[in-house]
């Protein structure tokens, strides 16, 4: 994996473990020679991921919408900073520039990015691994909800392994490296749907 998109929050929670996690993920990816593609901001976990990767000598590609770039939150220390017109173009850039996706703690925007990566994988717009770093049990309920959707029948058997999760970056990257793409909806027959 040459580059991974990292989805995370731009907020700075009171618990300092989250900012440290962002920094450690950025540094950990850079130390493995994996470039970071991220939201292009300098605040919160987003900024911590970029700092960690840059401090470790890694490549950091930021992708930020014009509205945010103009509000002085853009991180101009990135190796490359792409300014795009809106959120749809931003997410398309994440997909085009990366070999997979890692989601660390975040809020609504992070969930939007994660679920779009999962949905696009399910449909067949990409065949890249989608990782969820469940640090501090942050995503326990989300993992349980995803399992519940599958048990009820809203996630097909062929797509139940799209989200790869682990509590540690090393384990998650190992799972992502071993990921075998599933059969996307675009290639399924009506009887399989």
DRENSEKE-341996 format. One record per residue (C-alpha): x, y, z; residue in one letter; residue number from 1. Coordinates in Angstrom, 3 decimals. Each point is the difference from the previous one (the first is absolute). Example, Ala and Ser with C-alpha at 12.3 -4.5 7.8 and 13.67 -1.06 7.14 Angstrom:
2
NODE         u         v         w  rest   nr
NODE    12.300    -4.500     7.800     A    1
NODE     1.370     3.440    -0.660     S    2
REM end
This chain:
193
NODE         u         v         w  rest   nr
NODE     0.000     0.000     0.000     X    1
NODE     1.649     3.151    -1.244     X    2
NODE    -2.534     2.468     1.454     X    3
NODE    -2.977    -0.232     2.339     X    4
NODE    -2.806     2.486     0.476     X    5
NODE    -0.412     0.711     3.709     X    6
NODE    -3.478     1.032     1.104     X    7
NODE    -0.212     1.697     3.395     X    8
NODE    -1.417     2.913     1.939     X    9
NODE     1.077     3.618    -0.255     X   10
NODE    -1.041     0.483     3.639     X   11
NODE     2.317    -0.202     3.015     X   12
NODE    -1.767    -2.026     2.708     X   13
NODE     0.841     0.692     3.646     X   14
NODE     1.553    -3.478     0.302     X   15
NODE     3.614     0.447    -1.209     X   16
NODE     0.195    -3.648    -1.087     X   17
NODE    -1.863     0.849    -3.197     X   18
NODE     2.453     2.648    -1.209     X   19
NODE     2.894    -2.295     0.913     X   20
NODE    -1.674    -2.814    -1.957     X   21
NODE    -0.246     2.234    -3.077     X   22
NODE     3.669     0.915     0.290     X   23
NODE     1.009    -3.644     0.497     X   24
NODE    -2.028    -1.165    -3.005     X   25
NODE     1.621     2.619    -2.241     X   26
NODE     3.475    -0.867     1.282     X   27
NODE    -0.701    -3.741    -0.174     X   28
NODE    -1.063     0.201    -3.633     X   29
NODE     3.012     2.138    -0.946     X   30
NODE     2.390    -2.377     1.766     X   31
NODE    -1.395    -2.812    -2.176     X   32
NODE     0.489     2.069    -3.166     X   33
NODE    -3.748     0.559    -0.419     X   34
NODE    -1.081     3.479    -1.079     X   35
NODE    -2.986     1.732     1.612     X   36
NODE    -2.916     1.467    -1.941     X   37
NODE    -2.262     1.938     2.361     X   38
NODE    -2.373     2.942     0.337     X   39
NODE     2.659     2.715    -0.256     X   40
NODE    -0.747     1.706     3.315     X   41
NODE     2.346     0.994     2.784     X   42
NODE    -2.440    -0.408     2.906     X   43
NODE    -0.946    -2.939     2.220     X   44
NODE     0.845    -3.596    -0.840     X   45
NODE     0.345     1.017    -3.623     X   46
NODE     2.853     2.354     0.786     X   47
NODE     1.562    -2.542     2.371     X   48
NODE     0.069    -2.683    -2.722     X   49
NODE     1.740     2.403    -2.382     X   50
NODE     2.529     1.125     2.647     X   51
NODE     0.819    -3.578     0.919     X   52
NODE     0.575    -1.007    -3.612     X   53
NODE     2.024     3.106    -0.838     X   54
NODE     2.124    -0.300     3.165     X   55
NODE     0.808    -3.588    -1.034     X   56
NODE     1.035     1.144    -3.493     X   57
NODE    -3.126    -1.249    -1.756     X   58
NODE    -2.027     1.226    -2.937     X   59
NODE    -3.185     1.894     0.911     X   60
NODE    -2.561     0.935    -2.636     X   61
NODE    -2.799     2.240     1.220     X   62
NODE    -3.318     0.381    -1.823     X   63
NODE    -2.101     2.898     1.257     X   64
NODE    -3.149     1.722    -1.304     X   65
NODE     0.325     3.671    -0.968     X   66
NODE    -2.341     1.133     2.786     X   67
NODE     2.274    -1.537     2.656     X   68
NODE     3.238     1.040    -1.701     X   69
NODE    -1.216     3.604     0.000     X   70
NODE    -0.808    -0.117     3.721     X   71
NODE     3.696    -0.416     0.929     X   72
NODE    -0.193    -3.607     1.164     X   73
NODE     1.966    -1.360    -2.983     X   74
NODE     3.316    -1.663     0.826     X   75
NODE     2.558     1.567    -2.341     X   76
NODE     2.766    -2.205     1.435     X   77
NODE    -1.264    -2.982    -2.030     X   78
NODE     2.152    -1.569    -2.692     X   79
NODE    -2.898     0.843    -2.337     X   80
NODE    -3.213     1.885     0.728     X   81
NODE    -2.879    -0.373    -2.460     X   82
NODE    -2.831     2.517     0.241     X   83
NODE    -3.279    -1.330    -1.433     X   84
NODE    -3.433     1.506    -0.515     X   85
NODE    -1.951    -2.149     2.451     X   86
NODE    -0.360    -3.138     2.086     X   87
NODE    -0.903    -2.361    -2.863     X   88
NODE     3.134     0.946    -1.914     X   89
NODE     2.017    -0.343     3.218     X   90
NODE    -1.177    -3.579     0.587     X   91
NODE     0.647    -0.898    -3.641     X   92
NODE     3.579     1.300     0.407     X   93
NODE     0.434    -2.130     3.129     X   94
NODE    -1.013    -3.039    -2.047     X   95
NODE     2.108     0.901    -3.036     X   96
NODE     3.178     0.810     1.958     X   97
NODE    -0.004    -2.882     2.499     X   98
NODE     0.382    -3.790     0.052     X   99
NODE    -2.458    -0.371     2.892     X  100
NODE    -1.699     1.757     2.901     X  101
NODE     0.694     0.133     3.735     X  102
NODE    -2.617     1.517     2.289     X  103
NODE     1.039     1.130     3.471     X  104
NODE    -2.283     1.777     2.507     X  105
NODE    -2.071     2.885    -1.275     X  106
NODE    -3.506     1.357    -0.305     X  107
NODE    -2.676     0.411    -2.656     X  108
NODE     2.368     0.898    -2.848     X  109
NODE     2.192    -2.992     0.813     X  110
NODE    -3.052    -2.276    -0.053     X  111
NODE    -1.053     1.448    -3.357     X  112
NODE     3.438    -0.803    -1.439     X  113
NODE     0.104    -3.507     1.483     X  114
NODE    -3.468    -0.991    -1.199     X  115
NODE     0.593     1.386    -3.468     X  116
NODE     3.221    -2.044    -0.285     X  117
NODE    -1.945    -3.100     1.122     X  118
NODE    -2.926     0.723    -2.325     X  119
NODE     2.286     0.609    -2.991     X  120
NODE     1.840    -3.270     0.747     X  121
NODE    -3.286    -1.878     0.270     X  122
NODE    -1.194     1.400    -3.330     X  123
NODE     3.321    -0.435    -1.795     X  124
NODE     1.265     3.559    -0.434     X  125
NODE     3.249    -1.150     1.639     X  126
NODE     1.534    -3.241     1.288     X  127
NODE     2.175     1.514     2.721     X  128
NODE     0.129    -1.066     3.657     X  129
NODE    -2.055     1.987     2.506     X  130
NODE     1.542    -0.041     3.482     X  131
NODE    -1.482     1.098     3.320     X  132
NODE     2.436     0.639     2.859     X  133
NODE    -2.055    -0.744     3.105     X  134
NODE     2.293     1.732     2.486     X  135
NODE    -1.247     0.262     3.600     X  136
NODE    -3.174    -1.892    -1.017     X  137
NODE    -1.182     3.143    -1.811     X  138
NODE    -1.689    -1.979    -2.781     X  139
NODE    -1.344    -2.940     2.034     X  140
NODE    -3.623     1.070    -0.559     X  141
NODE     0.548     0.727    -3.698     X  142
NODE     1.515    -3.462    -0.521     X  143
NODE    -2.957    -1.535     1.869     X  144
NODE    -2.451     2.021    -2.114     X  145
NODE     1.704    -1.108    -3.213     X  146
NODE    -0.269    -3.623     1.201     X  147
NODE    -3.699     0.614     0.827     X  148
NODE    -0.649     1.338    -3.532     X  149
NODE     1.577    -3.194    -1.375     X  150
NODE    -1.989    -2.277     2.338     X  151
NODE    -3.269     1.660    -0.998     X  152
NODE     0.899    -0.375    -3.675     X  153
NODE     0.849     3.549    -1.080     X  154
NODE     3.656    -0.854    -0.689     X  155
NODE     0.437    -2.877    -2.444     X  156
NODE     2.243    -2.913     1.003     X  157
NODE     2.418     0.927    -2.804     X  158
NODE     0.449     3.462     1.544     X  159
NODE     0.206    -0.786     3.708     X  160
NODE     3.803     0.047    -0.055     X  161
NODE     0.424     3.439    -1.561     X  162
NODE     0.637     1.772     3.314     X  163
NODE     3.242    -1.274     1.503     X  164
NODE     0.518     0.960     3.633     X  165
NODE     2.703    -0.313     2.613     X  166
NODE     0.947     1.757     3.225     X  167
NODE     3.607     0.585    -1.123     X  168
NODE     1.440     1.566    -3.162     X  169
NODE     2.369    -2.901    -0.687     X  170
NODE    -2.794    -2.580     0.130     X  171
NODE    -2.249     2.158    -2.143     X  172
NODE     2.676     0.521    -2.656     X  173
NODE     0.668    -3.749    -0.077     X  174
NODE    -3.701    -0.653    -0.632     X  175
NODE    -0.121     2.698    -2.659     X  176
NODE     3.063    -1.421    -1.774     X  177
NODE    -1.639    -3.441    -0.094     X  178
NODE    -3.380     1.325    -1.203     X  179
NODE    -1.513    -1.896    -2.911     X  180
NODE    -2.630     1.992    -1.910     X  181
NODE    -3.548    -1.357     0.109     X  182
NODE    -2.516    -0.249    -2.835     X  183
NODE    -1.514     3.461    -0.439     X  184
NODE    -3.699     0.593    -0.594     X  185
NODE     0.771     1.176    -3.554     X  186
NODE     1.195    -3.531    -0.818     X  187
NODE    -2.796    -1.925     1.745     X  188
NODE    -2.970    -1.594    -1.689     X  189
NODE    -3.522     0.920     1.111     X  190
NODE    -0.377    -3.331     1.846     X  191
NODE     3.025     0.856     2.160     X  192
NODE    -1.439     3.335     1.043     X  193
REM end
